[in-house]
Amino acid sequence: MQTFADQAAIVIQNARLLARAKHAAVMAERNRLASELHDTISQTLWSMSLITERLPVIWEIDQEEGRRSLSMLHQLSQNSLIEMKSLLMELHPASLTDAKLGNLIRQAAEIIANRTGLDIMVRIEGQAPVPPEVHFALYRVAQEALNNVALHASAAHVEVYYKSEAGHVHLAIQDNGLGFDPSTVDLGHLGLIIMADRIKNIGGTLETISQEGQGTLIKVIWTLPDDE
């Protein structure tokens, strides 16, 4: 009876720890989405508000400048629609796994390009479906890698390559930015450890290739296990 009680206590404790971990993950995700809403949609709407407030005066003084302001207003509204669509999909995880992964990666790249002015070229070759957990992990890694480029690389050009066929996936994000020496940089600061853990948890590999002044390449390989 004592042994049974001890085992039951361990099961209960593990269940509590799992519940806490799930709650922490949900809260972290909510905080991330709130931060993105503030940093992207909210800032864009504020810029649009300023433009619309000044536009009547600008139009009276210089119609050519007014047309440029209208064009900027249109671009900002398009960017907001794309970002809002992305955030709404993330609020409903089933929507993410229903969409083709290559299309999601292209959308993530478009959002970063519109937000920063980066020249991003996306090449998709094959979109064979992958298990939901693999789909989600690869999408998150692509997002994180692109955000890293925008925040840290000071790059002008980025190339994204994605290929999924017959149980094999190849994802690569390469930039022509500053690069870094992995031996002297806190990889946790760049989120590389988190990305590597995500890929490791689905049975894949993530390789980071970078040198100072030579840009950075993030390469992910995932293969369906033989027994599946």
ZADO-1210 file (C-alpha; in nm, 4 decimals, padded with zeros to 6 digits):
<atoms>
<atom x="00.0000" y="00.0000" z="00.0000" code="MET" pos="1"/>
<atom x="00.2856" y="00.2378" z="00.0824" code="GLN" pos="2"/>
<atom x="00.4493" y="00.1674" z="-00.2550" code="THR" pos="3"/>
<atom x="00.1190" y="00.2275" z="-00.4313" code="PHE" pos="4"/>
<atom x="00.0712" y="00.5542" z="-00.2413" code="ALA" pos="5"/>
<atom x="00.4225" y="00.6705" z="-00.3328" code="ASP" pos="6"/>
<atom x="00.3639" y="00.5935" z="-00.6999" code="GLN" pos="7"/>
<atom x="00.0295" y="00.7737" z="-00.6943" code="ALA" pos="8"/>
<atom x="00.1949" y="01.0764" z="-00.5346" code="ALA" pos="9"/>
<atom x="00.4562" y="01.0821" z="-00.8096" code="ILE" pos="10"/>
<atom x="00.1849" y="01.0638" z="-01.0783" code="VAL" pos="11"/>
<atom x="-00.0082" y="01.3482" z="-00.9148" code="ILE" pos="12"/>
<atom x="00.3053" y="01.5597" z="-00.8830" code="GLN" pos="13"/>
<atom x="00.3969" y="01.5001" z="-01.2488" code="ASN" pos="14"/>
<atom x="00.0439" y="01.5951" z="-01.3543" code="ALA" pos="15"/>
<atom x="00.0691" y="01.9176" z="-01.1552" code="ARG" pos="16"/>
<atom x="00.4078" y="01.9998" z="-01.3094" code="LEU" pos="17"/>
<atom x="00.2706" y="01.9324" z="-01.6577" code="LEU" pos="18"/>
<atom x="-00.0305" y="02.1553" z="-01.5903" code="ALA" pos="19"/>
<atom x="00.2003" y="02.4339" z="-01.4697" code="ARG" pos="20"/>
<atom x="00.4215" y="02.3965" z="-01.7773" code="ALA" pos="21"/>
<atom x="00.1190" y="02.4141" z="-02.0068" code="LYS" pos="22"/>
<atom x="-00.0106" y="02.7220" z="-01.8235" code="HIS" pos="23"/>
<atom x="00.3319" y="02.8895" z="-01.8496" code="ALA" pos="24"/>
<atom x="00.3464" y="02.8107" z="-02.2225" code="ALA" pos="25"/>
<atom x="-00.0018" y="02.9594" z="-02.2761" code="VAL" pos="26"/>
<atom x="00.0909" y="03.2753" z="-02.0840" code="MET" pos="27"/>
<atom x="00.4181" y="03.3105" z="-02.2764" code="ALA" pos="28"/>
<atom x="00.2300" y="03.2772" z="-02.6050" code="GLU" pos="29"/>
<atom x="-00.0273" y="03.5368" z="-02.4991" code="ARG" pos="30"/>
<atom x="00.2495" y="03.7777" z="-02.3974" code="ASN" pos="31"/>
<atom x="00.4244" y="03.7228" z="-02.7306" code="ARG" pos="32"/>
<atom x="00.1066" y="03.7946" z="-02.9266" code="LEU" pos="33"/>
<atom x="00.0322" y="04.1032" z="-02.7142" code="ALA" pos="34"/>
<atom x="00.3844" y="04.2292" z="-02.7783" code="SER" pos="35"/>
<atom x="00.3496" y="04.1717" z="-03.1527" code="GLU" pos="36"/>
<atom x="00.0146" y="04.3530" z="-03.1581" code="LEU" pos="37"/>
<atom x="00.1756" y="04.6495" z="-02.9833" code="HIS" pos="38"/>
<atom x="00.4928" y="04.6539" z="-03.1915" code="ASP" pos="39"/>
<atom x="00.3300" y="04.5997" z="-03.5317" code="THR" pos="40"/>
<atom x="-00.0454" y="04.6575" z="-03.5689" code="ILE" pos="41"/>
<atom x="-00.0683" y="04.9273" z="-03.3034" code="SER" pos="42"/>
<atom x="00.2306" y="05.1210" z="-03.4395" code="GLN" pos="43"/>
<atom x="00.1041" y="05.0924" z="-03.7971" code="THR" pos="44"/>
<atom x="-00.2423" y="05.2188" z="-03.7029" code="LEU" pos="45"/>
<atom x="-00.0812" y="05.5109" z="-03.5209" code="TRP" pos="46"/>
<atom x="00.1163" y="05.5987" z="-03.8358" code="SER" pos="47"/>
<atom x="-00.1992" y="05.5725" z="-04.0473" code="MET" pos="48"/>
<atom x="-00.3811" y="05.8012" z="-03.8053" code="SER" pos="49"/>
<atom x="-00.1085" y="06.0668" z="-03.8373" code="LEU" pos="50"/>
<atom x="-00.1163" y="06.0493" z="-04.2167" code="ILE" pos="51"/>
<atom x="-00.4964" y="06.0784" z="-04.2391" code="THR" pos="52"/>
<atom x="-00.4897" y="06.3702" z="-03.9945" code="GLU" pos="53"/>
<atom x="-00.2366" y="06.5633" z="-04.2060" code="ARG" pos="54"/>
<atom x="-00.3560" y="06.4543" z="-04.5498" code="LEU" pos="55"/>
<atom x="-00.6220" y="06.7275" z="-04.6100" code="PRO" pos="56"/>
<atom x="-00.3668" y="07.0021" z="-04.5389" code="VAL" pos="57"/>
<atom x="-00.0977" y="06.8324" z="-04.7505" code="ILE" pos="58"/>
<atom x="-00.3421" y="06.7920" z="-05.0400" code="TRP" pos="59"/>
<atom x="-00.4235" y="07.1643" z="-05.0387" code="GLU" pos="60"/>
<atom x="-00.0528" y="07.2573" z="-05.0495" code="ILE" pos="61"/>
<atom x="00.1001" y="06.9863" z="-05.2720" code="ASP" pos="62"/>
<atom x="-00.1161" y="06.7277" z="-05.4487" code="GLN" pos="63"/>
<atom x="00.1864" y="06.5233" z="-05.5563" code="GLU" pos="64"/>
<atom x="00.2932" y="06.4883" z="-05.1942" code="GLU" pos="65"/>
<atom x="-00.0689" y="06.4069" z="-05.1130" code="GLY" pos="66"/>
<atom x="-00.0639" y="06.1213" z="-05.3659" code="ARG" pos="67"/>
<atom x="00.2539" y="05.9851" z="-05.2075" code="ARG" pos="68"/>
<atom x="00.0859" y="05.9999" z="-04.8664" code="SER" pos="69"/>
<atom x="-00.2162" y="05.8125" z="-05.0063" code="LEU" pos="70"/>
<atom x="00.0139" y="05.5476" z="-05.1507" code="SER" pos="71"/>
<atom x="00.1889" y="05.5111" z="-04.8155" code="MET" pos="72"/>
<atom x="-00.1490" y="05.4881" z="-04.6419" code="LEU" pos="73"/>
<atom x="-00.2533" y="05.2094" z="-04.8786" code="HIS" pos="74"/>
<atom x="00.0720" y="05.0184" z="-04.8187" code="GLN" pos="75"/>
<atom x="00.0397" y="05.0507" z="-04.4410" code="LEU" pos="76"/>
<atom x="-00.3177" y="04.9216" z="-04.4515" code="SER" pos="77"/>
<atom x="-00.2111" y="04.6231" z="-04.6640" code="GLN" pos="78"/>
<atom x="00.0696" y="04.5462" z="-04.4219" code="ASN" pos="79"/>
<atom x="-00.1734" y="04.5609" z="-04.1284" code="SER" pos="80"/>
<atom x="-00.4128" y="04.3218" z="-04.3010" code="LEU" pos="81"/>
<atom x="-00.1327" y="04.0700" z="-04.3619" code="ILE" pos="82"/>
<atom x="-00.0040" y="04.0942" z="-04.0044" code="GLU" pos="83"/>
<atom x="-00.3537" y="04.0686" z="-03.8564" code="MET" pos="84"/>
<atom x="-00.4282" y="03.7615" z="-04.0684" code="LYS" pos="85"/>
<atom x="-00.1090" y="03.6020" z="-03.9389" code="SER" pos="86"/>
<atom x="-00.1900" y="03.6803" z="-03.5747" code="LEU" pos="87"/>
<atom x="-00.5478" y="03.5521" z="-03.6102" code="LEU" pos="88"/>
<atom x="-00.4148" y="03.2255" z="-03.7510" code="MET" pos="89"/>
<atom x="-00.1815" y="03.1917" z="-03.4530" code="GLU" pos="90"/>
<atom x="-00.4765" y="03.2355" z="-03.2171" code="LEU" pos="91"/>
<atom x="-00.6290" y="02.9291" z="-03.3838" code="HIS" pos="92"/>
<atom x="-00.3447" y="02.6727" z="-03.4113" code="PRO" pos="93"/>
<atom x="-00.5617" y="02.4430" z="-03.6254" code="ALA" pos="94"/>
<atom x="-00.5535" y="02.7128" z="-03.8951" code="SER" pos="95"/>
<atom x="-00.1741" y="02.6958" z="-03.8996" code="LEU" pos="96"/>
<atom x="-00.1634" y="02.3222" z="-03.9567" code="THR" pos="97"/>
<atom x="-00.4424" y="02.3382" z="-04.2165" code="ASP" pos="98"/>
<atom x="-00.2431" y="02.5832" z="-04.4321" code="ALA" pos="99"/>
<atom x="00.0480" y="02.4639" z="-04.6439" code="LYS" pos="100"/>
<atom x="00.3755" y="02.5227" z="-04.4627" code="LEU" pos="101"/>
<atom x="00.5497" y="02.6746" z="-04.7645" code="GLY" pos="102"/>
<atom x="00.2706" y="02.9324" z="-04.7941" code="ASN" pos="103"/>
<atom x="00.3008" y="03.0179" z="-04.4237" code="LEU" pos="104"/>
<atom x="00.6758" y="03.0662" z="-04.4571" code="ILE" pos="105"/>
<atom x="00.6216" y="03.2908" z="-04.7600" code="ARG" pos="106"/>
<atom x="00.3676" y="03.4936" z="-04.5607" code="GLN" pos="107"/>
<atom x="00.6084" y="03.5288" z="-04.2664" code="ALA" pos="108"/>
<atom x="00.8776" y="03.6520" z="-04.5061" code="ALA" pos="109"/>
<atom x="00.6348" y="03.8996" z="-04.6635" code="GLU" pos="110"/>
<atom x="00.5474" y="04.0412" z="-04.3228" code="ILE" pos="111"/>
<atom x="00.9139" y="04.0955" z="-04.2352" code="ILE" pos="112"/>
<atom x="00.9850" y="04.2452" z="-04.5788" code="ALA" pos="113"/>
<atom x="00.6938" y="04.4909" z="-04.5501" code="ASN" pos="114"/>
<atom x="00.7898" y="04.5836" z="-04.1960" code="ARG" pos="115"/>
<atom x="01.1615" y="04.6391" z="-04.2560" code="THR" pos="116"/>
<atom x="01.2138" y="04.6921" z="-04.6287" code="GLY" pos="117"/>
<atom x="01.4386" y="04.3835" z="-04.6478" code="LEU" pos="118"/>
<atom x="01.4751" y="04.2206" z="-04.9882" code="ASP" pos="119"/>
<atom x="01.3594" y="03.8624" z="-04.9205" code="ILE" pos="120"/>
<atom x="01.3480" y="03.5972" z="-05.1914" code="MET" pos="121"/>
<atom x="01.1462" y="03.2841" z="-05.1115" code="VAL" pos="122"/>
<atom x="01.1775" y="02.9624" z="-05.3125" code="ARG" pos="123"/>
<atom x="00.9361" y="02.6771" z="-05.2473" code="ILE" pos="124"/>
<atom x="00.9916" y="02.3340" z="-05.4011" code="GLU" pos="125"/>
<atom x="00.7308" y="02.0808" z="-05.3004" code="GLY" pos="126"/>
<atom x="00.4842" y="02.1038" z="-05.0137" code="GLN" pos="127"/>
<atom x="00.4254" y="01.7456" z="-04.9112" code="ALA" pos="128"/>
<atom x="00.2390" y="01.7391" z="-04.5766" code="PRO" pos="129"/>
<atom x="00.4276" y="01.6685" z="-04.2541" code="VAL" pos="130"/>
<atom x="00.2999" y="01.5727" z="-03.9063" code="PRO" pos="131"/>
<atom x="00.1317" y="01.8642" z="-03.7186" code="PRO" pos="132"/>
<atom x="00.4082" y="01.8930" z="-03.4562" code="GLU" pos="133"/>
<atom x="00.6717" y="01.9096" z="-03.7323" code="VAL" pos="134"/>
<atom x="00.4642" y="02.1614" z="-03.9273" code="HIS" pos="135"/>
<atom x="00.4324" y="02.3878" z="-03.6218" code="PHE" pos="136"/>
<atom x="00.7983" y="02.3607" z="-03.5173" code="ALA" pos="137"/>
<atom x="00.9297" y="02.4413" z="-03.8663" code="LEU" pos="138"/>
<atom x="00.6977" y="02.7414" z="-03.8953" code="TYR" pos="139"/>
<atom x="00.8136" y="02.8787" z="-03.5597" code="ARG" pos="140"/>
<atom x="01.1801" y="02.8301" z="-03.6511" code="VAL" pos="141"/>
<atom x="01.1322" y="03.0089" z="-03.9844" code="ALA" pos="142"/>
<atom x="00.9604" y="03.2973" z="-03.8014" code="GLN" pos="143"/>
<atom x="01.2351" y="03.3216" z="-03.5400" code="GLU" pos="144"/>
<atom x="01.5141" y="03.3042" z="-03.7969" code="ALA" pos="145"/>
<atom x="01.3582" y="03.5830" z="-04.0060" code="LEU" pos="146"/>
<atom x="01.3031" y="03.7975" z="-03.6971" code="ASN" pos="147"/>
<atom x="01.6685" y="03.7452" z="-03.6035" code="ASN" pos="148"/>
<atom x="01.7767" y="03.8712" z="-03.9444" code="VAL" pos="149"/>
<atom x="01.5556" y="04.1782" z="-03.9116" code="ALA" pos="150"/>
<atom x="01.6736" y="04.2587" z="-03.5580" code="LEU" pos="151"/>
<atom x="02.0422" y="04.1661" z="-03.5571" code="HIS" pos="152"/>
<atom x="02.1905" y="04.0992" z="-03.9010" code="ALA" pos="153"/>
<atom x="02.1828" y="04.4446" z="-04.0679" code="SER" pos="154"/>
<atom x="02.1311" y="04.2519" z="-04.3914" code="ALA" pos="155"/>
<atom x="02.0107" y="04.3838" z="-04.7259" code="ALA" pos="156"/>
<atom x="01.9128" y="04.0518" z="-04.8821" code="HIS" pos="157"/>
<atom x="01.7713" y="03.7233" z="-04.7493" code="VAL" pos="158"/>
<atom x="01.7071" y="03.3965" z="-04.9285" code="GLU" pos="159"/>
<atom x="01.4597" y="03.1419" z="-04.7949" code="VAL" pos="160"/>
<atom x="01.4410" y="02.7907" z="-04.9358" code="TYR" pos="161"/>
<atom x="01.1836" y="02.5260" z="-04.8421" code="TYR" pos="162"/>
<atom x="01.1336" y="02.1787" z="-04.9835" code="LYS" pos="163"/>
<atom x="00.9148" y="01.8969" z="-04.8534" code="SER" pos="164"/>
<atom x="00.8746" y="01.5669" z="-05.0318" code="GLU" pos="165"/>
<atom x="00.8483" y="01.1965" z="-04.9460" code="ALA" pos="166"/>
<atom x="00.9064" y="01.2368" z="-04.5725" code="GLY" pos="167"/>
<atom x="01.2052" y="01.4686" z="-04.6103" code="HIS" pos="168"/>
<atom x="01.2166" y="01.8426" z="-04.5384" code="VAL" pos="169"/>
<atom x="01.4888" y="02.0953" z="-04.6104" code="HIS" pos="170"/>
<atom x="01.4576" y="02.4534" z="-04.4811" code="LEU" pos="171"/>
<atom x="01.7294" y="02.7165" z="-04.5210" code="ALA" pos="172"/>
<atom x="01.7402" y="03.0889" z="-04.4356" code="ILE" pos="173"/>
<atom x="02.0512" y="03.2741" z="-04.5500" code="GLN" pos="174"/>
<atom x="02.1324" y="03.6447" z="-04.5165" code="ASP" pos="175"/>
<atom x="02.4174" y="03.8677" z="-04.6314" code="ASN" pos="176"/>
<atom x="02.4386" y="04.0539" z="-04.3014" code="GLY" pos="177"/>
<atom x="02.7055" y="04.1094" z="-04.0388" code="LEU" pos="178"/>
<atom x="02.7388" y="03.7474" z="-03.9379" code="GLY" pos="179"/>
<atom x="02.8887" y="03.6497" z="-03.6028" code="PHE" pos="180"/>
<atom x="03.1344" y="03.4181" z="-03.4335" code="ASP" pos="181"/>
<atom x="02.9241" y="03.1493" z="-03.2580" code="PRO" pos="182"/>
<atom x="03.2043" y="03.0914" z="-03.0064" code="SER" pos="183"/>
<atom x="03.1812" y="03.4489" z="-02.8754" code="THR" pos="184"/>
<atom x="02.8071" y="03.5184" z="-02.8995" code="VAL" pos="185"/>
<atom x="02.5400" y="03.4176" z="-02.6492" code="ASP" pos="186"/>
<atom x="02.3301" y="03.1928" z="-02.8721" code="LEU" pos="187"/>
<atom x="02.0447" y="03.2129" z="-02.6234" code="GLY" pos="188"/>
<atom x="02.0241" y="03.5868" z="-02.6912" code="HIS" pos="189"/>
<atom x="01.9614" y="03.5104" z="-03.0582" code="LEU" pos="190"/>
<atom x="01.7078" y="03.2399" z="-02.9845" code="GLY" pos="191"/>
<atom x="01.9256" y="02.9803" z="-03.1586" code="LEU" pos="192"/>
<atom x="01.9138" y="02.7438" z="-02.8621" code="ILE" pos="193"/>
<atom x="01.5340" y="02.7546" z="-02.8597" code="ILE" pos="194"/>
<atom x="01.5238" y="02.6922" z="-03.2347" code="MET" pos="195"/>
<atom x="01.7647" y="02.4009" z="-03.2038" code="ALA" pos="196"/>
<atom x="01.5556" y="02.2526" z="-02.9212" code="ASP" pos="197"/>
<atom x="01.2386" y="02.2804" z="-03.1296" code="ARG" pos="198"/>
<atom x="01.4005" y="02.0913" z="-03.4150" code="ILE" pos="199"/>
<atom x="01.5609" y="01.8349" z="-03.1844" code="LYS" pos="200"/>
<atom x="01.2210" y="01.7617" z="-03.0280" code="ASN" pos="201"/>
<atom x="01.0802" y="01.6611" z="-03.3683" code="ILE" pos="202"/>
<atom x="01.3834" y="01.4474" z="-03.4526" code="GLY" pos="203"/>
<atom x="01.5472" y="01.6906" z="-03.6937" code="GLY" pos="204"/>
<atom x="01.8778" y="01.8775" z="-03.7073" code="THR" pos="205"/>
<atom x="01.9513" y="02.2492" z="-03.7129" code="LEU" pos="206"/>
<atom x="02.2882" y="02.3834" z="-03.8249" code="GLU" pos="207"/>
<atom x="02.4029" y="02.7440" z="-03.7875" code="THR" pos="208"/>
<atom x="02.6836" y="02.8552" z="-04.0191" code="ILE" pos="209"/>
<atom x="02.8153" y="03.2079" z="-03.9705" code="SER" pos="210"/>
<atom x="03.1314" y="03.4180" z="-03.9763" code="GLN" pos="211"/>
<atom x="03.1806" y="03.7828" z="-03.8989" code="GLU" pos="212"/>
<atom x="03.1168" y="03.9833" z="-04.2149" code="GLY" pos="213"/>
<atom x="03.0015" y="03.6738" z="-04.4068" code="GLN" pos="214"/>
<atom x="02.6320" y="03.6557" z="-04.3199" code="GLY" pos="215"/>
<atom x="02.4501" y="03.3649" z="-04.1586" code="THR" pos="216"/>
<atom x="02.2919" y="03.0423" z="-04.2810" code="LEU" pos="217"/>
<atom x="02.0325" y="02.8525" z="-04.0768" code="ILE" pos="218"/>
<atom x="01.9827" y="02.5040" z="-04.2201" code="LYS" pos="219"/>
<atom x="01.7178" y="02.2589" z="-04.0989" code="VAL" pos="220"/>
<atom x="01.6805" y="01.8961" z="-04.2051" code="ILE" pos="221"/>
<atom x="01.3983" y="01.6666" z="-04.0988" code="TRP" pos="222"/>
<atom x="01.3344" y="01.3109" z="-04.2150" code="THR" pos="223"/>
<atom x="01.0393" y="01.0904" z="-04.1285" code="LEU" pos="224"/>
<atom x="01.1567" y="00.8032" z="-03.9056" code="PRO" pos="225"/>
<atom x="01.1674" y="00.4639" z="-04.0751" code="ASP" pos="226"/>
<atom x="00.9109" y="00.3113" z="-03.8402" code="ASP" pos="227"/>
<atom x="00.6545" y="00.5735" z="-03.9411" code="GLU" pos="228"/>
</atoms>
